Amino acid sequence: MKKTVAMVLAASMAVSLAACGGSSSSSTTAAAAESTTAAAAETTAAASEGKEADSSAAASSAETDWPKNNITIIVPFNAGGDTDFHARNLADYLGKILGVNVVVSNVAGANGSTGMYQVMDAEPDGYTCLFFHDSMLTNKIVGVAQDSYENLDPVAATIVDNSYVMAVNSKSEYKTMDDIVNAAKANPGKILYASSVGGYSYFLGRQLEESQGIDFNIVDAGGGTDRNAALLAQKIDTNVNPYGVMKSYFDSGDFTALCNIAEERNPLFPDVPTAKEQGYDWTAERHYFLSFPKGTDQAIIDKMQDAIEQVCSNEEFIKKTEDAYCVTPKFMGRDELLKTLDEETKMFEENKDLIQN
């Protein structure tokens, strides 16, 4: 049914695969205990004198001294998109809090998996991290990647994006949700729905198809910038993305938002009705979160989490995010984030037929 997507998926999978003793007497025990105590005392003394310590002292040093060097945030997409903006905005404020330069490096490929694997392979020293979103989960389910967040140390989310909208070119004959759904029912496979293979927008399109008994022609039209260009040129019929990704086109009048795929209207673009208001049980949230390589010291994770929480409460940071992408930052700590990712993974697994077909 999704021939175009299937072809690109096969290519993406090929890229991904290419990337990708004994007991002691009581006297011996006592002696060992004495030796251990002496060693511990010696280590403490050495640390206080500024000498090199063993691995346990190194962990303690990380707790107090990290970061000493610049931190690199890998964004697994090209520069200029929403993920890139959110990472760079975060990096600016993290640098001020942590006292080092926090730089962003774009490593695109395989719908984000290339950059993800670069971070997975990095030293877990707190100086390389990943800024990604829920597409990490769907990538694994469709086979674009073999790994996901369980092979990283997620730290915190900065944004819970509920600004997804379904948009059409303003010259389109489709003016409402009913228009495009009824057209898809009457002409199966005719409506060109743009997506990124394995991405969240693909899952949302399949959700709508399944709930309404319709059949779009889901095509892989690249990232958000590419899909905007295709919609502007009327090479596709509809595009689903966060509102901010298409904001300039809404402002210019080139695009029309048919619905906000959320529980409630977004106060940053209140004139766009929700899909639910129009009778469609269709909602979406995407989490943007930062992760370290697996095995990063807990002290480093905690310090970064605290810094991210401070950034998310910064009024200037909030305003920049809202002005640029019409979404309000929302801090989600490590424990809640891991629980959420577990729940989302379960949901995607239960609906993997929608993603894979």
FIKE-512735 format. One record per atom (N, C-alpha, C): x, y, z. Coordinates in pm, whole numbers, padded with zeros to 5 digits, always signed. Atoms other than C-alpha are relative to their C-alpha. Layout:
REM residues N
XYZ/...
//
This chain:
REM residues 357
+00082-00120+00000/+00000+00000+00000/+00085+00125+00000/-00088-00117-00010/+00288+00237+00079/+00127-00027-00078/-00113+00041+00081/+00516+00156-00212/+00116+00096+00010/-00110-00098-00004/+00716+00482-00205/+00075-00009+00130/-00063+00009-00131/+00780+00457+00167/+00079-00128+00013/-00068+00128-00011/+00871+00093+00141/+00134+00003-00070/-00126-00007+00074/+01139+00168-00119/+00104+00077+00077/-00095-00081-00075/+01297+00441+00089/+00040-00070+00127/-00031+00072-00122/+01272+00228+00402/+00108-00103-00024/-00100+00100+00030/+01471-00046+00236/+00138+00064-00013/-00127-00070+00014/+01743+00203+00144/+00052+00046+00134/-00042-00048-00131/+01746+00350+00495/+00051-00113+00086/-00045+00114-00078/+01778+00005+00648/+00138-00043-00044/-00132+00037+00049/+02075-00066+00424/+00106+00093+00054/-00094-00096-00056/+02245+00253+00539/+00024-00029+00147/-00012+00026-00142/+02170+00168+00901/+00085-00122+00027/-00075+00123-00021/+02311-00185+00870/+00146+00019-00034/-00139-00026+00037/+02625-00054+00696/+00069+00076+00112/-00059-00081-00109/+02671+00204+00978/+00033-00096+00117/-00002+00074-00126/+02585-00008+01171/+00055-00147+00016/-00012+00133-00023/+03792-01666+04278/-00004-00065+00132/+00015+00100-00108/+03840-01849+04574/-00032+00063+00131/+00032-00046-00134/+03759-01822+04944/+00124+00033+00078/-00111-00041-00084/+03980-01675+05223/-00026-00041+00143/+00014+00028-00142/+04047-01757+05588/-00037+00128+00070/+00041-00120-00073/+03926-01522+05861/+00116+00093+00023/-00116-00085-00023/+04280-01400+05927/+00036+00077-00126/-00028-00067+00128/+04332-01325+05560/-00100+00113-00025/+00105-00101+00017/+03999-01141+05554/+00027+00122+00084/-00029-00112-00090/+04096-00930+05852/+00114+00083-00054/-00113-00073+00055/+04427-00846+05694/-00042+00083-00120/+00049-00073+00118/+04251-00751+05375/-00078+00123+00039/+00079-00115-00047/+04015-00529+05569/+00090+00112+00046/-00095-00102-00046/+04306-00352+05735/+00066+00069-00118/-00066-00055+00119/+04475-00313+05399/-00091+00096-00074/+00097-00085+00069/+04158-00172+05246/-00019+00133+00071/+00017-00122-00079/+04113+00076+05529/+00117+00094-00018/-00121-00081+00018/+04471+00193+05496/+00003+00063-00138/+00000-00051+00137/+04437+00226+05122/-00099+00115-00017/+00101-00104+00010/+04118+00429+05159/+00049+00130+00063/-00052-00119-00067/+04286+00663+05405/+00106+00068-00085/-00105-00056+00084/+04582+00703+05172/-00058+00072-00120/+00064-00062+00115/+04355+00778+04878/-00061+00136+00036/+00059-00125-00046/+04169+01043+05078/+00105+00108+00019/-00108-00095-00021/+04494+01205+05176/+00055+00051-00132/-00052-00040+00132/+04616+01203+04816/-00093+00098-00068/+00098-00089+00064/+04294+01363+04697/+00007+00139+00060/-00005-00130-00066/+04322+01638+04955/+00124+00079-00037/-00123-00066+00040/+04674+01713+04836/+00002+00029-00150/+00011-00027+00143/+04556+01734+04475/+00071-00101-00086/-00066+00104+00079/+04727+01410+04365/-00102-00080-00078/+00089+00086+00078/+04585+01164+04114/-00058-00108+00089/+00067+00102-00079/+04331+00925+04265/-00039-00116-00087/+00045+00117+00075/+04188+00588+04165/-00135+00028-00064/+00123-00020+00076/+03865+00532+03969/-00113+00054+00086/+00107-00050-00085/+03635+00594+04266/+00018+00148+00027/-00025-00143-00020/+03804+00928+04330/-00027+00078-00127/+00029-00067+00128/+03769+01008+03960/-00148+00030-00012/+00144-00023+00003/+03392+00968+03994/-00036+00118+00089/+00024-00111-00090/+03398+01203+04291/+00044+00131-00063/-00050-00119+00068/+03604+01448+04085/-00099+00047-00104/+00098-00036+00102/+03347+01434+03807/-00118+00074+00062/+00113-00061-00068/+03080+01529+04058/+00025+00148+00029/-00029-00137-00038/+03258+01846+04158/+00062+00082-00113/-00077-00073+00100/+03473+01937+03857/-00063+00006-00139/+00061-00001+00134/+03263+01849+03550/-00096+00117-00010/-00085+00020+00118/+03253+02016+03308/+00124+00087+00004/-00125-00076+00014/+03611+02125+03248/+00023+00042-00145/-00021-00023+00144/+03594+02115+02866/-00130+00037-00068/+00120-00028+00079/+03354+02217+02592/-00086-00125-00014/+00096+00109+00018/+03042+02004+02554/-00058+00009-00141/+00058+00005+00135/+02917+01895+02211/-00135-00068+00004/+00133+00059+00017/+02548+01836+02146/-00015-00040-00146/+00023+00050+00136/+02490+01617+01841/-00148+00012-00032/+00136-00004+00053/+02175+01705+01648/+00000-00090-00123/-00008+00098+00108/+02100+01413+01415/-00075+00038-00127/+00067-00052+00119/+01947+01632+01144/+00079+00119-00052/-00067-00117+00057/+02060+01913+00916/-00034+00127+00079/+00025-00129-00064/+02085+02268+01045/-00123+00066-00060/+00110-00079+00051/+01784+02493+01016/-00139-00049+00037/+00131+00052-00036/+01502+02270+01141/-00035+00027+00145/+00044-00025-00137/+01309+02269+01467/+00089-00068+00102/-00088+00068-00094/+01530+02010+01636/+00130+00077+00017/-00123-00077-00003/+01836+02212+01545/-00018+00130+00079/+00026-00124-00073/+01681+02535+01675/-00008-00025+00150/+00019+00027-00142/+01574+02383+02006/+00132-00039+00067/-00130+00039-00056/+01920+02232+02058/+00091+00121+00016/-00088-00117-00006/+02103+02557+01980/-00049+00100+00105/+00057-00087-00102/+01869+02760+02198/+00037-00052+00139/-00037+00063-00126/+01929+02514+02483/+00149+00017+00027/-00146-00006-00016/+02306+02514+02425/+00045+00138+00049/-00037-00136-00039/+02328+02894+02460/-00014+00020+00151/+00028-00022-00142/+02176+02890+02808/+00073-00100+00088/-00077+00098-00078/+02345+02569+02925/+00143+00049+00020/-00137-00050-00009/+02682+02726+02849/+00017+00101+00110/-00007-00103-00103/+02607+03018+03078/-00008-00061+00140/+00016+00064-00131/+02504+02788+03363/+00119-00088+00035/-00107+00096-00026/+02779+02527+03326/+00139+00062-00009/-00127-00070+00004/+03056+02777+03254/+00097-00049-00106/-00083+00043+00112/+03186+02615+02934/-00078+00023-00128/+00069-00011+00128/+03107+02641+02565/-00077-00129-00028/+00081+00115+00041/+02824+02412+02458/-00030+00021-00148/+00010-00017+00144/+02841+02366+02082/-00089-00107-00061/+00088+00094+00071/+02602+02198+01839/+00068-00047-00126/-00054+00061+00122/+02719+01960+01567/-00111-00077-00069/+00105+00068+00076/+02480+01843+01295/+00056-00123-00069/-00043+00127+00059/+02521+01478+01197/-00126-00069-00054/+00125+00050+00058/+02233+01391+00961/+00019-00137-00064/-00001+00128+00070/+02141+01056+00811/-00091-00101+00065/+00086+00110-00046/+01897+00763+00839/-00104+00047+00101/+00104-00058-00085/+01624+00980+00994/+00046+00018+00145/-00052-00030-00132/+01847+01068+01288/+00088-00108+00059/-00072+00112-00060/+02005+00729+01349/+00152+00013-00012/-00144-00017+00017/+02350+00823+01215/+00059+00079+00116/-00047-00080-00113/+02395+01094+01477/-00018-00072+00132/+00024+00076-00122/+02243+00873+01744/+00111-00100+00026/-00106+00101-00017/+02501+00600+01682/+00134+00066+00030/-00125-00069-00032/+02782+00854+01693/+00009+00028+00150/+00001-00025-00144/+02679+00945+02046/+00010-00131+00078/-00009+00130-00068/+02631+00581+02147/+00143-00050+00005/-00139+00047+00008/+02991+00515+02040/+00098+00094+00071/-00090-00097-00064/+03131+00821+02222/+00035-00043+00143/-00038+00025-00139/+03312+00811+02555/-00107+00055+00094/+00103-00049-00093/+03063+00840+02845/+00060+00094+00105/-00072-00091-00090/+03257+01133+02993/-00072+00132+00022/+00078-00121-00020/+02986+01398+02978/+00026+00111-00100/-00036-00107+00094/+03132+01587+02683/-00061-00018-00139/+00074+00021+00125/+02922+01440+02400/-00141-00045+00038/+00138+00038-00029/+02542+01419+02408/-00084+00015-00126/+00091+00005+00113/+02246+01378+02177/-00128+00077+00032/+00129-00067-00014/+01941+01600+02125/-00091-00055-00110/+00084+00073+00096/+01666+01395+01959/-00143+00004+00051/+00140+00004-00040/+01295+01322+01985/-00058-00139-00023/+00066+00130+00002/+01038+01043+01963/+00023-00083-00125/-00030+00079+00120/+01139+00943+01611/+00107-00105+00029/-00096+00102-00042/+01420+00756+01787/-00072-00133+00027/+00075+00120-00035/+01154+00510+01904/-00056-00068-00125/+00059+00059+00121/+00979+00463+01569/+00107-00051-00096/-00109+00049+00085/+01313+00427+01389/+00033-00145+00028/-00033+00138-00036/+01380+00108+01581/-00110-00096-00044/+00111+00088+00034/+01034-00033+01519/-00005-00029-00150/+00005+00023+00145/+01053+00016+01141/+00129-00061-00053/-00124+00064+00043/+01412-00114+01127/+00104+00095-00056/-00101-00095+00044/+01592+00208+01036/+00120-00005+00094/-00106+00015-00100/+01792+00156+01358/-00026-00126+00081/+00013+00119-00082/+01859-00143+01580/-00005+00035+00149/-00009-00043-00139/+01882+00061+01901/-00086+00123+00022/+00078-00117-00036/+01699+00333+02089/+00050+00054+00134/-00042-00068-00122/+01703+00523+02419/+00054-00094+00107/-00049+00094-00101/+01770+00207+02622/+00150-00021-00010/-00144+00010+00018/+02124+00216+02481/+00069+00135+00018/-00052-00131-00036/+02173+00574+02598/-00034+00028+00146/+00041-00047-00132/+02144+00761+02927/-00078+00129-00018/+00081-00121+00012/+01851+01002+02876/+00009+00084+00127/-00018-00092-00113/+01880+01310+03098/-00130+00073+00033/+00121-00079-00023/+01574+01533+03056/-00057+00047-00133/+00066-00059+00116/+01321+01667+02807/-00015+00149+00023/+00016-00145-00008/+01302+02037+02730/-00132+00047-00060/+00123-00039+00069/+00990+02042+02513/-00090-00122-00016/+00103+00098+00032/+00670+01839+02498/-00088+00068-00104/+00058-00074+00111/+00547+01948+02158/-00141-00050-00034/+00138+00032+00035/+00169+01948+02118/-00052+00096-00108/+00037-00101+00101/+00175+02192+01826/-00015-00060-00141/+00013+00061+00133/+00139+01939+01542/-00128+00045-00069/+00115-00040+00081/-00090+02057+01265/+00003-00074-00134/+00013+00050+00137/-00219+01920+00937/-00023+00121-00089/+00006-00120+00083/-00162+02177+00664/-00017-00034-00147/+00012+00010+00146/-00248+02228+00298/+00046+00133-00060/-00025-00124+00072/-00146+02483+00038/-00132+00079-00003/+00123-00082-00006/-00392+02772+00061/-00078+00000-00131/+00069+00011+00129/-00475+02721-00308/-00069-00135-00016/+00057+00134+00008/-00583+02363-00235/-00152+00002+00000/+00146+00014-00003/-00938+02250-00293/-00049-00047+00136/+00037+00051-00132/-00932+02102+00059/+00010+00113+00102/+00006-00113-00093/-01043+02362+00313/-00022-00042+00145/+00029+00050-00134/-01137+02146+00612/+00050-00144+00013/-00034+00140-00024/-01053+01813+00772/-00097-00092-00074/+00100+00083+00069/-01377+01673+00634/+00029-00009-00150/-00030-00002+00144/-01276+01777+00282/+00106-00104-00035/-00112+00086+00037/-00949+01587+00285/-00028-00146+00035/+00035+00137-00038/-01084+01280+00468/-00101-00057-00099/+00100+00048+00096/-01386+01252+00235/+00062-00026-00137/-00068+00020+00128/-01159+01290-00069/+00081-00129+00003/-00078+00123-00012/-00938+01009+00060/-00090-00123-00003/+00096+00111+00004/-01244+00788+00108/-00049-00025-00143/+00054+00011+00136/-01373+00859-00242/+00106-00043-00100/-00108+00029+00094/-01033+00823-00409/+00120-00061+00074/-00109+00064-00076/-00812+00572-00222/+00134+00013-00073/-00134-00010+00057/-00442+00636-00277/+00027+00126-00079/-00018-00120+00081/-00493+00974-00443/+00067+00113+00081/-00050-00111-00080/-00417+01218-00158/+00145-00025+00037/-00142+00013-00029/-00041+01270-00132/+00031+00060+00137/-00031-00038-00138/+00050+01280+00238/+00151-00009+00018/-00146-00003-00010/+00412+01386+00296/+00046-00044+00138/-00051+00053-00126/+00622+01218+00562/+00150-00022-00012/-00138+00050-00001/+00972+01107+00663/-00007-00145+00042/+00010+00142-00027/+01020+00733+00659/+00043-00029+00144/-00028+00035-00138/+01007+00594+01011/-00028+00111+00099/+00017-00115-00086/+00922+00937+01147/-00137+00005+00067/+00123-00015-00076/+00650+01051+01382/-00117+00042-00089/+00106-00044+00090/+00455+01222+01103/-00058-00117-00078/+00049+00120+00070/+00433+00887+00924/-00098-00076+00088/+00088+00069-00094/+00284+00725+01233/-00135+00071+00011/+00125-00075-00013/+00027+01005+01263/-00090-00019-00122/+00078+00022+00120/-00079+00963+00902/-00066-00137-00001/+00055+00135-00005/-00126+00590+00949/-00111-00010+00105/+00106-00003-00101/-00327+00656+01266/-00130+00052-00059/+00120-00059+00058/-00568+00879+01075/-00061-00095-00103/+00050+00098+00097/-00596+00625+00794/-00079-00111+00069/+00061+00114-00069/-00675+00346+01037/-00132+00038+00065/+00121-00040-00072/-00932+00541+01238/-00114+00036-00094/+00103-00046+00093/-01117+00669+00930/-00026-00096-00115/+00018+00097+00108/-01085+00367+00702/+00033+00059-00136/-00039-00064+00125/-00907+00571+00436/+00140-00045-00040/-00131+00041+00053/-00596+00525+00223/+00065+00119-00069/-00080-00104+00063/-00352+00809+00163/+00108-00065-00087/-00125+00038+00066/-00059+00786-00075/+00111+00068+00081/-00101-00058-00088/+00209+00839+00190/+00136-00006-00070/-00127-00009+00072/+00530+00959+00026/+00109+00055+00091/-00114-00052-00075/+00873+01016+00174/+00050+00125-00073/-00037-00127+00064/+00933+01384+00097/+00112+00070+00077/-00115-00056-00069/+01233+01435+00326/-00037+00065+00132/+00020-00069-00126/+01265+01658+00632/-00099+00114-00012/+00100-00106-00004/+01049+01952+00734/+00019+00106-00107/-00027-00102+00101/+01219+02202+00502/-00037-00049-00139/+00031+00058+00131/+01187+01971+00203/-00151-00014-00020/+00145+00019+00011/+00823+01899+00277/-00071+00134-00017/+00057-00133+00019/+00746+02268+00307/+00013+00046-00145/-00022-00038+00139/+00899+02327-00034/-00093-00076-00094/+00089+00081+00085/+00697+02042-00182/-00145+00047+00011/+00137-00047-00017/+00373+02174-00032/-00019+00137-00067/+00008-00131+00064/+00447+02526-00153/-00014-00015-00151/+00005+00025+00145/+00498+02389-00506/-00120-00085-00039/+00118+00085+00020/+00178+02181-00468/+00035-00135-00062/-00039+00135+00043/+00369+01861-00536/-00056-00105+00094/+00068+00087-00096/+00198+01711-00230/-00129+00068+00040/+00129-00056-00039/-00151+01759-00090/-00004+00049+00143/+00005-00038-00140/-00088+01776+00282/+00129-00039+00071/-00123+00019-00077/+00190+01792+00535/-00036+00012+00148/+00021-00006-00145/+00188+01721+00910/+00134+00029+00067/-00122-00044-00067/+00447+01901+01121/-00036+00087+00119/+00026-00103-00101/+00479+02116+01432/-00030+00134-00067/+00043-00127+00058/+00317+02453+01366/+00119+00089-00033/-00114-00089+00018/+00646+02637+01406/+00084-00031-00122/-00078+00040+00118/+00810+02440+01125/-00058+00065-00126/+00066-00060+00115/+00556+02595+00887/-00048+00143+00027/+00053-00129-00046/+00497+02923+01073/+00012+00111-00105/-00018-00109+00096/+00642+03154+00807/-00098-00012-00116/+00094+00021+00110/+00411+02999+00547/-00144+00030+00044/+00131-00041-00052/+00107+03044+00770/-00007+00153+00005/-00003-00146-00011/+00211+03404+00832/-00014+00068-00137/+00006-00058+00135/+00249+03468+00458/-00131-00030-00072/+00125+00038+00063/-00084+03306+00378/+00014-00110-00104/-00021+00106+00099/+00070+03034+00159/-00059-00134+00046/+00052+00125-00054/-00039+02750+00390/-00122+00027+00088/+00115-00003-00091/-00363+02681+00577/+00005-00121+00092/+00002+00110-00097/-00374+02474+00896/-00143-00051+00014/+00134+00058-00010/-00672+02237+00890/-00036-00035+00144/+00027+00038-00139/-00634+02127+01251/+00129-00002+00080/-00107+00024-00096/-00413+02117+01558/-00025-00140+00058/+00017+00139-00045/-00355+01751+01651/+00031-00006+00149/-00024-00013-00143/-00391+01812+02024/-00131-00010+00077/+00118+00009-00085/-00627+01777+02317/-00074+00133+00005/+00059-00133-00011/-00685+02152+02337/+00067+00097-00097/-00059-00101+00087/-00625+02459+02120/+00127+00057+00062/-00125-00059-00046/-00279+02606+02144/-00018+00152+00012/+00019-00144-00018/-00288+02959+02292/+00092+00085-00087/-00093-00075+00084/+00001+03056+02063/-00049+00009-00145/+00070-00014+00129/-00216+02995+01753/-00145-00044+00021/+00134+00039-00047/-00570+02992+01897/-00107-00011-00107/+00102+00005+00106/-00753+03027+01565/-00007-00135-00070/-00002+00131+00066/-00662+02674+01456/-00076-00100+00088/+00078+00094-00081/-00926+02424+01575/+00073-00134+00013/-00058+00133-00017/-00825+02085+01710/-00073-00101-00089/+00065+00109+00074/-00896+01764+01522/-00120-00052+00079/+00109+00050-00084/-01112+01659+01818/-00125+00086-00014/+00114-00090+00018/-01332+01966+01777/-00078-00034-00127/+00061+00030+00129/-01400+01848+01423/-00044-00147-00011/+00052+00136-00003/-01493+01496+01530/+00102-00110-00024/-00105+00098+00025/-01157+01320+01487/+00083-00022+00127/-00076+00033-00122/-00998+01146+01785/+00146-00022-00039/-00135+00001+00056/-00646+01233+01677/+00084+00100+00079/-00083-00088-00080/-00384+01373+01916/+00146-00042-00012/-00143+00029+00013/-00006+01396+01920/+00081+00084+00098/-00101-00069-00080/+00282+01488+02149/+00136-00057-00035/-00136+00048+00027/+00654+01470+02073/+00096+00063+00100/-00093-00044-00103/+00929+01493+02332/+00139+00020-00059/-00138-00029+00039/+01262+01660+02259/+00086-00016+00126/-00075+00026-00123/+01522+01530+02503/+00149-00020-00028/-00145+00011+00008/+01894+01521+02572/+00045-00130+00067/-00053+00126-00054/+02088+01197+02629/+00152-00001-00005/-00143+00028+00001/+02444+01099+02719/+00023-00143-00047/-00031+00140+00028/+02621+00781+02608/-00027-00087+00123/+00027+00093-00109/+02533+00476+02817/+00124-00014+00088/-00111+00016-00093/+02746+00449+03130/+00054+00131+00054/-00044-00130-00053/+02780+00821+03202/-00023+00006+00150/+00009-00009-00145/+02843+00895+03570/-00128+00071+00044/+00126-00056-00048/+02525+00967+03763/+00014+00145+00045/-00023-00138-00045/+02679+01283+03908/-00007+00098-00117/+00005-00085+00120/+02719+01424+03556/-00143+00012-00050/+00141-00002+00043/+02364+01326+03462/-00081+00094+00088/+00076-00084-00093/+02228+01494+03775/+00031+00148-00020/-00038-00140+00017/+02424+01813+03715/-00057+00057-00129/+00058-00045+00126/+02309+01835+03353/-00151+00015+00014/+00145-00009-00020/+01949+01766+03455/-00036+00128+00074/+00026-00122-00075/+01962+02049+03708/+00017+00124-00088/-00024-00114+00089/+02106+02284+03446/-00113+00015-00100/+00110-00004+00096/+01834+02193+03195/-00127+00054+00066/+00119-00051-00071/+01565+02256+03456/+00008+00151+00017/-00017-00144-00014/+01709+02602+03517/-00027+00071-00133/+00021-00062+00131/+01710+02677+03143/-00149+00006-00033/+00141+00007+00037/+01348+02568+03101/-00088+00098+00078/+00075-00099-00076/+01236+02816+03366/+00044+00142-00029/-00051-00132+00036/+01428+03106+03211/-00099+00070-00093/+00104-00069+00076/+01177+03361+03082/+00046+00037-00142/-00053-00035+00131/+01402+03470+02795/+00003-00123-00091/-00003+00126+00076/+01451+03109+02683/-00142-00038-00043/+00139+00035+00031/+01076+03049+02700/-00053+00088-00115/+00050-00092+00103/+00999+03359+02492/+00062-00029-00136/-00066+00031+00128/+01257+03272+02225/-00063-00124-00064/+00059+00124+00051/+01107+02924+02192/-00140+00023-00053/+00137-00028+00041/+00750+03048+02173/-00004+00085-00126/-00002-00088+00117/+00833+03322+01923/+00044-00073-00126/-00056+00068+00117/+01028+03090+01696/-00087-00116-00046/+00066+00124+00040/+00823+02771+01704/-00137-00023+00062/+00138+00010-00051/+00492+02839+01882/-00021-00120+00090/+00011+00107-00098/+00558+02585+02154/+00067+00049+00128/-00051-00044-00128/+00618+02643+02524/+00089-00108+00061/-00088+00101-00063/+00918+02468+02687/-00067-00063+00122/+00051+00071-00116/+00830+02207+02945/+00107-00098+00047/-00103+00087-00054/+01091+02043+03166/-00060-00133+00044/+00038+00133-00046/+01062+01668+03221/+00128-00069+00046/-00120+00060-00055/+01320+01511+03451/+00021-00143-00042/-00043+00132+00047/+01501+01183+03397/-00100-00110+00035/+00089+00110-00040/+01266+00957+03595/-00131+00003-00078/+00125-00013+00074/+00950+01092+03435/+00022-00025-00149/-00031+00020+00141/+01116+01094+03093/+00013-00148-00033/-00017+00143+00025/+01220+00729+03117/-00134-00074+00005/+00133+00061-00009/+00870+00632+03225/-00082+00030-00125/+00074-00040+00120/+00721+00826+02935/+00050-00073-00123/-00056+00070+00115/+00960+00671+02682/-00036-00148+00003/+00043+00140-00013/+00878+00325+02815/-00145-00016-00046/+00142+00007+00036/+00505+00393+02778/-00020+00022-00150/+00012-00027+00143/+00547+00537+02428/+00049-00118-00082/-00053+00117+00071/+00759+00242+02320/-00103-00112-00002/+00104+00103-00007/+00488+00006+02439/-00114+00032-00096/+00108-00041+00089/+00226+00208+02249/+00039-00021-00146/-00046+00018+00137/+00434+00208+01930/+00009-00149-00036/-00010+00144+00025/+00499-00166+01964/-00138-00060-00025/+00136+00051+00016/+00127-00232+02001/-00061+00043-00134/+00051-00053+00128/+00068-00028+01684/+00104-00010-00111/-00109+00005+00096/+00374-00138+01490/-00048-00033-00141/+00053+00027+00133/+00157-00262+01203/-00030+00131-00074/+00027-00129+00063/+00063+00102+01141/+00127+00064-00050/-00127-00064+00034/+00428+00206+01128/+00072-00077-00111/-00078+00083+00091/+00568-00085+00931/-00067-00018-00136/+00071+00025+00127/+00301-00111+00661/-00015+00126-00085/
//
